[in-house]
Amino acid sequence: MATLILLEISPVMLAPWHSLSSRVLDSGNSPFEIANGKDAWSYAEKNPGHSKFIDEAMACEARVAVQAIIEEYPQVFDGIKSLVDFGGSNGTVLAMLGKAFPWIHGIHFDLPFVVAVAAKVDGVENIGGDMFECVQRRALECIKILKKCREAIPEDKGEAIIVQAVVEVDKNRAARFREVDIRHGDDGTY
Protein backbone atom coordinates (compact mmCIF):
# COMPACT_ATOMS: atom_id res chain seq x y z
CA MET A 1 0.00 0.00 0.00
CA ALA A 2 3.08 2.25 0.04
CA THR A 3 2.42 3.69 -3.42
CA LEU A 4 -1.13 4.65 -2.45
CA ILE A 5 0.17 6.48 0.63
CA LEU A 6 2.93 8.16 -1.39
CA LEU A 7 0.37 9.37 -3.94
CA GLU A 8 -1.85 10.84 -1.23
CA ILE A 9 1.05 12.74 0.36
CA SER A 10 2.52 13.96 -2.93
CA PRO A 11 2.61 17.76 -3.48
CA VAL A 12 0.01 17.48 -6.27
CA MET A 13 -2.47 15.75 -3.97
CA LEU A 14 -1.71 17.79 -0.85
CA ALA A 15 -1.97 21.18 -2.54
CA PRO A 16 -5.80 21.04 -2.85
CA TRP A 17 -6.09 20.84 0.94
CA HIS A 18 -4.79 24.41 1.02
CA SER A 19 -7.66 25.44 -1.25
CA LEU A 20 -10.57 23.95 0.67
CA SER A 21 -11.92 27.42 1.35
CA SER A 22 -12.70 27.66 -2.38
CA ARG A 23 -15.27 24.92 -1.93
CA VAL A 24 -16.74 26.64 1.12
CA LEU A 25 -16.86 29.94 -0.75
CA ASP A 26 -18.31 28.10 -3.77
CA SER A 27 -15.96 29.59 -6.35
CA GLY A 28 -17.18 27.04 -8.90
CA ASN A 29 -13.83 25.27 -9.08
CA SER A 30 -12.72 22.27 -7.07
CA PRO A 31 -9.77 22.66 -4.71
CA PHE A 32 -7.76 20.39 -7.05
CA GLU A 33 -8.44 22.70 -10.01
CA ILE A 34 -7.49 25.79 -8.02
CA ALA A 35 -4.27 24.20 -6.76
CA ASN A 36 -3.20 22.51 -10.00
CA GLY A 37 -4.86 24.52 -12.78
CA LYS A 38 -6.90 21.59 -14.16
CA ASP A 39 -9.32 18.95 -12.93
CA ALA A 40 -7.65 15.75 -11.71
CA TRP A 41 -8.11 13.79 -14.96
CA SER A 42 -6.96 16.60 -17.27
CA TYR A 43 -3.95 17.09 -15.01
CA ALA A 44 -3.13 13.37 -15.16
CA GLU A 45 -3.44 13.38 -18.95
CA LYS A 46 -0.91 16.23 -19.28
CA ASN A 47 1.41 14.77 -16.62
CA PRO A 48 2.17 11.12 -17.48
CA GLY A 49 4.34 10.65 -14.40
CA HIS A 50 1.44 11.61 -12.14
CA SER A 51 -0.93 9.44 -14.18
CA LYS A 52 1.36 6.44 -13.73
CA PHE A 53 1.57 7.22 -10.01
CA ILE A 54 -2.26 7.11 -9.82
CA ASP A 55 -2.35 3.82 -11.74
CA GLU A 56 0.22 2.21 -9.45
CA ALA A 57 -1.55 3.47 -6.33
CA MET A 58 -4.91 2.12 -7.50
CA ALA A 59 -3.24 -1.21 -8.33
CA CYS A 60 -1.95 -1.44 -4.74
CA GLU A 61 -5.44 -1.16 -3.39
CA ALA A 62 -6.87 -3.48 -6.07
CA ARG A 63 -4.38 -6.25 -5.31
CA VAL A 64 -5.59 -6.40 -1.72
CA ALA A 65 -9.33 -6.05 -2.39
CA VAL A 66 -9.53 -8.32 -5.44
CA GLN A 67 -7.52 -11.10 -3.82
CA ALA A 68 -9.92 -11.03 -0.87
CA ILE A 69 -12.92 -11.19 -3.23
CA ILE A 70 -11.40 -14.09 -5.18
CA GLU A 71 -10.73 -16.01 -1.96
CA GLU A 72 -13.96 -15.19 -0.10
CA TYR A 73 -16.58 -14.87 -2.86
CA PRO A 74 -15.57 -16.95 -5.90
CA GLN A 75 -19.24 -17.90 -6.41
CA VAL A 76 -19.94 -14.32 -7.52
CA PHE A 77 -18.14 -15.11 -10.78
CA ASP A 78 -19.88 -18.41 -11.54
CA GLY A 79 -21.52 -18.15 -14.94
CA ILE A 80 -20.12 -14.73 -15.78
CA LYS A 81 -18.92 -14.61 -19.37
CA SER A 82 -18.00 -10.94 -19.62
CA LEU A 83 -17.11 -8.27 -17.11
CA VAL A 84 -16.44 -4.55 -17.57
CA ASP A 85 -14.21 -2.60 -15.20
CA PHE A 86 -15.09 1.08 -15.57
CA GLY A 87 -12.19 3.28 -14.54
CA GLY A 88 -9.94 0.22 -14.51
CA SER A 89 -6.72 2.25 -14.26
CA ASN A 90 -3.86 -0.01 -15.37
CA GLY A 91 -6.04 -3.14 -15.64
CA THR A 92 -4.87 -4.88 -12.46
CA VAL A 93 -8.39 -5.93 -11.43
CA LEU A 94 -9.24 -7.67 -14.69
CA ALA A 95 -5.80 -9.25 -14.94
CA MET A 96 -6.30 -10.82 -11.49
CA LEU A 97 -9.87 -11.88 -12.20
CA GLY A 98 -8.89 -13.30 -15.59
CA LYS A 99 -6.17 -15.39 -13.99
CA ALA A 100 -8.54 -16.72 -11.32
CA PHE A 101 -11.53 -17.14 -13.67
CA PRO A 102 -10.12 -17.65 -17.20
CA TRP A 103 -13.56 -18.08 -18.79
CA ILE A 104 -14.37 -14.39 -18.20
CA HIS A 105 -13.81 -11.93 -21.07
CA GLY A 106 -12.76 -8.62 -19.52
CA ILE A 107 -13.35 -5.14 -20.85
CA HIS A 108 -11.05 -2.58 -19.28
CA PHE A 109 -12.69 0.83 -19.83
CA ASP A 110 -10.85 4.00 -18.88
CA LEU A 111 -9.78 7.31 -20.38
CA PRO A 112 -7.96 6.92 -23.71
CA PHE A 113 -4.62 8.13 -22.33
CA VAL A 114 -4.88 5.55 -19.51
CA VAL A 115 -5.69 2.49 -21.65
CA ALA A 116 -3.07 3.56 -24.22
CA VAL A 117 -0.32 2.60 -21.75
CA ALA A 118 -2.13 -0.29 -20.03
CA ALA A 119 -0.57 -3.72 -20.30
CA LYS A 120 -2.02 -6.11 -22.86
CA VAL A 121 -3.57 -9.07 -21.04
CA ASP A 122 -5.01 -12.21 -22.65
CA GLY A 123 -8.79 -12.19 -22.39
CA VAL A 124 -8.95 -8.45 -21.64
CA GLU A 125 -9.90 -5.79 -24.16
CA ASN A 126 -8.71 -2.23 -23.44
CA ILE A 127 -11.23 0.40 -24.53
CA GLY A 128 -10.70 4.14 -24.18
CA GLY A 129 -13.55 6.50 -23.44
CA ASP A 130 -15.01 8.86 -20.87
CA MET A 131 -17.46 7.18 -18.49
CA PHE A 132 -19.08 10.54 -17.84
CA GLU A 133 -19.91 10.76 -21.54
CA CYS A 134 -20.46 7.10 -22.46
CA VAL A 135 -21.61 5.69 -19.18
CA GLN A 136 -22.23 9.26 -18.42
CA ARG A 137 -22.11 12.92 -17.56
CA ARG A 138 -21.31 14.82 -14.38
CA ALA A 139 -23.44 15.82 -11.39
CA LEU A 140 -23.61 13.37 -8.54
CA GLU A 141 -20.98 11.40 -10.41
CA CYS A 142 -21.33 8.04 -8.66
CA ILE A 143 -25.09 7.95 -9.04
CA LYS A 144 -24.90 8.99 -12.68
CA ILE A 145 -22.23 6.39 -13.45
CA LEU A 146 -24.29 3.67 -11.78
CA LYS A 147 -27.42 4.73 -13.66
CA LYS A 148 -25.52 4.62 -16.95
CA CYS A 149 -24.12 1.21 -16.08
CA ARG A 150 -27.66 0.03 -15.38
CA GLU A 151 -28.80 1.38 -18.76
CA ALA A 152 -25.97 -0.53 -20.45
CA ILE A 153 -26.88 -3.87 -18.83
CA PRO A 154 -29.50 -5.69 -20.88
CA GLU A 155 -32.78 -6.24 -19.03
CA ASP A 156 -32.73 -9.50 -17.01
CA LYS A 157 -29.21 -10.32 -18.22
CA GLY A 158 -26.86 -8.80 -15.70
CA GLU A 159 -26.01 -7.03 -12.51
CA ALA A 160 -23.45 -4.51 -11.34
CA ILE A 161 -20.85 -5.72 -8.87
CA ILE A 162 -19.73 -2.89 -6.61
CA VAL A 163 -16.68 -3.31 -4.41
CA GLN A 164 -16.28 -0.79 -1.64
CA ALA A 165 -14.19 -0.88 1.49
CA VAL A 166 -16.07 -1.14 4.76
CA VAL A 167 -14.25 1.02 7.28
CA GLU A 168 -15.85 -0.36 10.42
CA VAL A 169 -18.14 -3.33 10.84
CA ASP A 170 -20.30 -4.09 13.85
CA LYS A 171 -19.21 -7.62 14.85
CA ASN A 172 -22.86 -8.62 15.37
CA ARG A 173 -23.70 -7.66 11.79
CA ALA A 174 -20.51 -8.95 10.11
CA ALA A 175 -22.21 -12.10 8.86
CA ARG A 176 -24.51 -9.99 6.67
CA PHE A 177 -21.51 -8.79 4.67
CA ARG A 178 -20.54 -12.38 3.86
CA GLU A 179 -23.78 -13.16 2.06
CA VAL A 180 -23.66 -12.59 -1.67
CA ASP A 181 -26.80 -12.35 -3.78
CA ILE A 182 -25.88 -11.81 -7.41
CA ARG A 183 -28.33 -12.60 -10.18
CA HIS A 184 -27.48 -12.73 -13.84
CA GLY A 185 -29.11 -13.63 -17.12
CA ASP A 186 -28.98 -16.99 -18.84
CA ASP A 187 -26.18 -15.82 -21.09
CA GLY A 188 -23.95 -15.01 -18.09
CA THR A 189 -23.38 -11.40 -19.13
CA TYR A 190 -22.88 -8.77 -16.42
Secondary structure as the mmCIF struct_conf table of DSSP 4:
data_model
#
loop_
_struct_conf.conf_type_id
_struct_conf.id
_struct_conf.beg_label_comp_id
_struct_conf.beg_label_asym_id
_struct_conf.beg_label_seq_id
_struct_conf.end_label_comp_id
_struct_conf.end_label_asym_id
_struct_conf.end_label_seq_id
HELX_RH_AL_P HELX_RH_AL_P1 ALA A 2 GLU A 8
TURN_TY1_P TURN_TY1_P1 ILE A 9 ILE A 9
BEND BEND1 SER A 10 SER A 10
HELX_RH_AL_P HELX_RH_AL_P2 PRO A 11 LEU A 14
HELX_RH_3T_P HELX_RH_3T_P1 ALA A 15 SER A 19
HELX_RH_AL_P HELX_RH_AL_P3 LEU A 20 VAL A 24
TURN_TY1_P TURN_TY1_P2 LEU A 25 ASP A 26
BEND BEND2 GLY A 28 ASN A 29
HELX_RH_AL_P HELX_RH_AL_P4 PRO A 31 ASN A 36
BEND BEND3 GLY A 37 LYS A 38
HELX_RH_AL_P HELX_RH_AL_P5 ALA A 40 LYS A 46
HELX_RH_AL_P HELX_RH_AL_P6 PRO A 48 GLU A 72
HELX_RH_3T_P HELX_RH_3T_P2 PRO A 74 PHE A 77
TURN_TY1_P TURN_TY1_P3 ASP A 78 GLY A 79
STRN STRN1 SER A 82 PHE A 86
TURN_TY1_P TURN_TY1_P4 GLY A 87 GLY A 87
TURN_TY1_P TURN_TY1_P5 SER A 89 ASN A 90
BEND BEND4 GLY A 91 GLY A 91
HELX_RH_AL_P HELX_RH_AL_P7 THR A 92 ALA A 100
TURN_TY1_P TURN_TY1_P6 PRO A 102 TRP A 103
HELX_LH_PP_P HELX_LH_PP_P1 ILE A 104 ILE A 104
STRN STRN2 HIS A 105 ASP A 110
HELX_RH_AL_P HELX_RH_AL_P8 PRO A 112 VAL A 115
TURN_TY1_P TURN_TY1_P7 ALA A 116 VAL A 117
BEND BEND5 ALA A 118 ALA A 118
HELX_LH_PP_P HELX_LH_PP_P2 ALA A 119 LYS A 120
TURN_TY1_P TURN_TY1_P8 ASP A 122 GLY A 123
STRN STRN3 VAL A 124 GLY A 128
TURN_TY1_P TURN_TY1_P9 MET A 131 MET A 131
HELX_RH_PI_P HELX_RH_PI_P1 PHE A 132 GLN A 136
BEND BEND6 ARG A 138 LEU A 140
HELX_RH_AL_P HELX_RH_AL_P9 GLU A 141 ALA A 152
BEND BEND7 ILE A 153 ILE A 153
HELX_LH_PP_P HELX_LH_PP_P3 PRO A 154 PRO A 154
TURN_TY1_P TURN_TY1_P10 GLU A 155 ASP A 156
BEND BEND8 LYS A 157 LYS A 157
BEND BEND9 VAL A 167 VAL A 167
TURN_TY1_P TURN_TY1_P11 LYS A 171 ARG A 173
HELX_RH_AL_P HELX_RH_AL_P10 ALA A 174 ARG A 178
TURN_TY1_P TURN_TY1_P12 ASP A 186 ASP A 187
STRN STRN4 THR A 189 THR A 189
#
